[in-house]
């Protein structure tokens, strides 16, 4: 067998292989291709495109295999990475605020005789018209609407403040220019609204029945507060860890530009397509979603995967089993029977290996942090748990 390799781009290889012609073509191509890549010490990133070059009786079979290889690189630039590491505590005021949030999430409404005000729930019938004509989707009966929720277009909810049960109001509004229905965007409309009832919000009492809704077996407020605080502290630790990890990964990407095999990006795009269909449902098939929707995210994932794998290789990292146990115990603490959850993980190799992968990635982050420029910053609980983009928008 004779082999020649041509580098057609940074990652693409064009390999010409000549082999004796008496063997079966399909089996021969597969066997000789893999023998050739071992001989040439190549690491394909996907299946080859095979092109027969010569296939004449009595002569050696010659074919061309075109494929991409994994990039070869060394991860560098650790000292150029800057990370802001947040620290925070769950203060009593944070805990009080969380209890109020939980109460509001479980608000019930009771009918009242007074005029409607913001935060009240009104039951309404309405008919919308544009230029005197009713339009599709502009009418409904028995709609429950909390005033001030921003659920309806600007002006609609405001027009019902002060209305009483049995009252009819005419509200004039204009659909926003960026309204999702382009046929209505920017148009003026008139809504005739009948208020069937007005109900005021009633927050639940912090009692045993309320605690039970969250699966917490506590009969006292002190016990419930302790459980909520524990959950908030878990959320806080995870939020801080995630923000540090994101900064490290962004820094690694910026310091290590890597050529990406198209085959790996295409595979990742297909995975993201399937995930999108599973998440949002509908009757659409994954391949119907445009690849362009996912290419940027797919490329980032592939590059990070290659970089993380290379850091693991460079520093000979292996999952710390003590940390694996710690992560499993942390996740299990959110359940009523944590010991059963822990046992379940250790009986399921797939789930256990997924945790090991998470821990190994954390060890990569820790390795980078030892060499990066890290600034510690004390912040409030609210700022620490706020998503990074939301925090940036608020500045």
Buried (B, 14 or more C-beta within 10 A) or exposed (E): BEBEBEEEEEBBBBBBBBBEBEEEEEEBBEBBBEBBBEEEEBEBBBEBEBEEEEEEEEEBBBBBBBBBBBBEEEBEBBEEBEBEBBEBEBEEEBBEBBBEEBBEEEBEBEEBEEBBBEBBBBBBBBBBBBEEEEBEEBBEEEBEBBBEEEEBBEBBBBBBBEBBBEBEBEBEBBBEEEBEEEEBEEBEBBBBBBBBBBBBEEEBEBEBEBBEEEEBEBEEBEBBBEBBBEBBBBBBEEBBEEBBBEBBBBBBBEBBEBBBBBBBBBBBBBBBBBEBBEEEEEEEEBEEBEBEEBBEEBBBBBBBEBBBBBBBEEEEBEBBEEBBBEBBBEBBEEEEEBEEBBEBBEEEEEEBEEBBEBBBBBBBBBBBBEEBEBEEEEBBBEBBBBEEEEBEEEE
